[in-house]
Amino acid sequence: MKYIFLIAAFNALFFGFLVLQKKKAIHDKILICWLIYLGLYTGIYALFSNKLFIEFHLLSASFISLLLLHGPFLFLYISALIDQKFEFNREKLLHFIPFILFNLFIVIASFFPEISEVIRLDHVESEHGTPMFFNLFLIITVLSGPFYFIFSMILFKKLDINIFNYFSSYENVNLNWLRMLVYIFGGIWTVLMIFATIHHVFHLFSWIFCTHGLSLSLSAFIILIGYYGLKQKEIFIQYSDRDTEEETEPKTKYTGTFLKESDIENYVSKLKLFMATEKPYLEANLSLPELAKKIEIPSHHLSRVINEHFGVNFFDFVNQYRIEEVKSRISNPDFENLSFLGIAYDSGFNTKSAFNRVFKKMTGLTPSEYKKKI
């Protein structure tokens, strides 16, 4: 088991070094710090766990406090990926306060032998009650993981909204790899933390079982987060026009952008003409800022026109044109030699699953059912 942890620690530091060689966005910088933390944590555990929890009670407590960093790093990494206006400021540092307070308590306790001697994780001296504050910080540590995993799911919901407002295709920007990591390891982490709580309260299971389980799950997490994080590109590039309106409902009212009725009519006419003549929707990765640049309309104005005048988000707006293109080609004898998938690719879709999902959503039929109907 020791060698598994050492390999994971090496991988974390190695992936951190590789990310360091990239042209670094802010999420890459957070990932580097995260990987260094994971590497040091797993490496220290591999080398000293046999003595740490038995001979160094305060250090072992401080070591456990490091688990309070995992959730904040996860939250900051996802935030930096999905929020085009993300900045690391003092507000973000608030996420690290529980870790700081936990270690401040340990430092203060070290000056009072009657307190420090009963701060143990192995329960060898079970006749002595552990300090209330120590138990409180352990509870915070246990709850930290589930709390940030739930927080991450909320961030993914925000990502879905942003995708539909900025992009015309869902693939390559949906962070499915990170979602799966959060769901799987969130569940594993929560279960292991429950076992650790049961051990601490009822003295069931062994402490090594709990810590080995956590470190083993971290080892698998390190390899996956390092591999996929290394390949992850910035989703929302920092365009000069950063005031795009976010639409969560089709009927959202815009309060921050003033547009004359004549301007709206002009933008609508310009947009319709451009979509009909230039067919930009045939580009699989067309985004709102790219379309705005092509037709020389500010992104936030274009977003408002699409949301208010057409009553849809950018994703549905573009894919309506793609579906109409597919339908016209299915009905055209000139394209009889092409499969549905070939027609879909030529019409701007980049995956079979995306094409089938959007076609069914907008027509109520599968492509084959539609062809039979016509």
N, C-alpha and C positions, 0 to 999 in steps of 0.2 A: 504493500500500500504506500509505503514511504516513497518508493521510486515513481509511482504514479503522480504523487503530489509534486515531486521535484520536476518531473517532465512538464506538468501543467505550469509550474512556476517559470520554467525556462521558456515555454511557449508564450506566456503572457508578456515577458520582457522582450522576447524576439519579435512578436507581433507589434509591440509598442515601438520597437526600433524601426520596423518596416513602415509603420504609419508615419513615423517621424520623417521618413524620406519623401513622403507625398507633399504635394502643394496643399498645405494644411488649411482647411476651413475650421471654424470654431468647434464643430462637432468632432473633428479629428483631434484637436488639442485636448478636449475632454476625454476622448477615448484613450489617448496616450496616458493621461493621469490615472484613469480607471484601470488600465492594464498594468501599470506599474504597481498600483495598490494591490490588485489581485495577485500579481506575481510575488510581491513581498509577503503578503498574507499567507499564501499557500506554501511558499518556500520556508518561512519561519515555522509554520505548523509542521511541515515535513521533518525539519531538523530538530525541533525542540519540544514537540508535543508530549514526548514520553516523560519529560521532566517539568515542563512548564506548569501544568495544572496541579502538580504534586508539591514541588519545591518552591515555586514562585507564585504565591497566591495573588498578590496585587498585580503582578505583570500579566498573569493569566486573565484577570478581570479586565485589564486594559486591552489585552489582545481580543477578548470577546467584544469590547466596545467598538472595535474596528468594523464589526458587522453593520454598525449604524451608518457606515459610509456607502455601502452597496446600493441602497435605495436612492440616496441623493444623486449618485453618479448615473444611475439608470435614468432618473427623471431629467437631469440636465442634458444627458446625451440625446434622449428622444426630443426634448424641447428644442435643442439646437438644430435638430434635423427638420422638424416640422414647422418651426416658427421663423419666417424670413426676417423678422425684426428682433431676433433673440440677441441679447447682450448679457454678458456676465457682469452683474453689478452687486451691490451690497445686499440687495433683496435676496439674491440667490444664495448668499452665504448663510442665511437663516436656516437653511436645511442642514447645516453642519453643527448647529448649536447643541442638539442632544449629545453628539459625540464629544464636544468640548466640555459640556457640563459633567458628563459621566467621568471623564478623565480628571476634571478638576476635583470631583468628589474623591476619587482614588488618591490623588495627591494629598488632599487635606487629611484623609483617613490614615495615610502613612505616618502622620505625626501623632496619632493616637493609637497605641498598641492594643488597647482594649477593643477598638473597632477593627483595625487592620487584621488582627489575628482571627477574627470570625468571618472575614470575607473569603469564602472558599467556594469552589465550584465542584469539588469532589465529595463533599459532605462527610469527610473523615471525622470531623469534630461536630457531628450532628447534634450533640447535646447543647451546643451554643446556638442561639438564634442569630440569624444573619441580620444586618442592619436594614431598617425599613427603606432607606434611600437606595441601598444596593439592590434590594428586590424591585424597587420602583424602576430603576434604570434597566434591570433585566427585562421587566415587562415591556418597557419602551422598545428595547432591542427586539423582542419577540414580535411586537406589533408593527415595527418599522417596515419589515419586509412586505407583509400583506398590504399595508397602507400604500406603499409606493407602487406595488403591482396594480392595485386598483386605480391609483392616480395615473399610471401609465396607460391603462385602458381608456381613461377619459381623454388622454392626449391623443390616442389613436383615433378616437371619435372626431376630435378636432382635425386630425390629418385627413380623414375621409371628406369632411366638409371642404377643406382647402383644395384637395385634389379635384373635386367636382367643380370648383370655381376657377381653377388655374389650368387644368389639363384636359385633354380630349381622350386620353387613354389612361387606364388604371394601372397597367403593368409597369414594372420598373420603378414606380414611385410609391407603392403601397406599403413598403416595409414589412411584407409578410414574414420574412425571415426573423425579424425582431419581434413581431407579434407572437410567433410560435415559441420563441425563446422565453418571452415574458409569461405566456400561458403555462408552458411546461414547467419551467423552473420556479415560477411563482407558486404552482401547486406543490412541487417537491419541497421548496423552501418552507412553505406554510406547515406542511405535515411534519417536517423535521423540527421546526420550532415548537410545535405542539408537543412532540416527544420530549424536547429539551425542557419544556415547562413542566410536564408530568414528572420528569426526573427530578427537577429542582424542588417541586412541591411534595411529591409522594415518594421520592427516592427510588422510583422504578426505572428500569433500563439502566444501562451504564452510560456515564458521561462520554466515554470514548466512542460509543455507538453514535451519539448525537453529533459530536464534533467531527468524527470521521465521515458521517453522512453529509454534513454541511460542506466539508472540504472536498469531498468527492464530487458533489454536485457542482461546486465552484470550479473544479478542474474541468469538467465537461463544458461548463458555461464559458470558461476562458478560451478553450479551443474554438468554439463556435462563434463567440462574439469577436474574437480576434480575426478569424478567417473572413467572416462576412463584413465586419466593420472595416477591414482593410480595403475591401472592394466597394464599399458604399460611397456613392458620390453625393454631392449636395443636391437636395431635392428642389428647394426654392432658391434659385440663384438671386443674388441681390441686384435686382433691376433698379435703375434710377427712379422709375415710377413705382413707389412702394405703397401707394394708397388705394390699392384695389379693394373694392367693396366685397365683403364676404357675405354670401347669401346662404342662410340656413333654411329659409322658407321661400317659396316662389313669390309671395306677396310682400316681402320685406320692404319697408319704407326707408328711403335714404334721406338722412337728415344732414349729412356733412357735405354733400355735393350739390351745388346749384347748377341746373342746366335749363336754358331757355327751351321752350317748346320747338322753336325753329331749329335749334341745334340738335335736339333729339331726332326730329324728322330728317335732318340732313345726315346724321350718323346712321339712322336706320336704312335710308336709301343707299348710302355709300356701302354699308355692310352687306346688304342684300345683293347689290350689283357685283361686289368683289367676290362673294361666295359663289355666285352663279357663273361668273366669267373666268375667274382664276382658279377656282376649286381648291383652296388651300387645305380643305379637309382631307384631301388625298395624302397629306403628310401625316404619317402615323403618330408622330410625337408633337403635333401642333399644340402650342400652349397659348394662353391668353395674352401674355406680353408679346409673344412673337406675332400673333395676329394683329394686335394693336399697332405694332411697329410697321407691319406691312401696309395697313390702311391709314396710318398716320392719325390715330385717335388715341388719346391717353388711356392707359389701362383701366383706371377707375371709372372713366366715362363709358368705355366699351362694356365693362362689367355691369354697370347700371343699366345701359340700354338693353343688354341681353336679358338681364334679370327682370326688369320692369316691363319692357315692351313685348318681349317674346315669352315671358313667364316661366323661363327655365334657367338652369345654371349653364355654365360654359360647356361642361361635359355633354349634357343632353343636347345643347344647341348644335354642336359640331357633329355629334353622332346621328342626329336626325338627317343631316345632309348625307352622311355616309350610308345610312340605311336606304335613303331614296336612290342613291347611286347604285347600291346593290340591287334594289328592286328593278331599276331600269335595265340593268345588265342581265338580270335573270330573264327578263321578258324579251331581250334582244337576241335574235338568232345568231348574231355575229359572235356572241360569247358562249355558244352552246358547247364548245370544246373545253371550256374552263369549268372546274369544279366549284362548288360553293366556296370552298376555302380560298381558291385562286381568285375568285371575284372579290371576296372579302379583303384579301391582302391588297388587291389593286384599288380598292375603294377606301383605304386608309386604316383598316384594322390591322393590328400586329399580332394577334393570337386568335386561335380558334375559339377558345373559351369566351373571350371578350366579345367576339362577333356573335356567337350563339346567345349569350346573355342579353346583349343589347337588342338584337333582332327580336327575340322573344318578348322583351319588355315593351318595345315600341310598336310591334305589329300584333302581338298576342298569338303568334304562330311561330313554329320553327321554320327555317329556310325551306326544308323539303315540303312541309305542309303548305307553305305559301306558293311554292311552284305548282303543286298539284291543284291548288285553288284557282290559279290563273290559267 
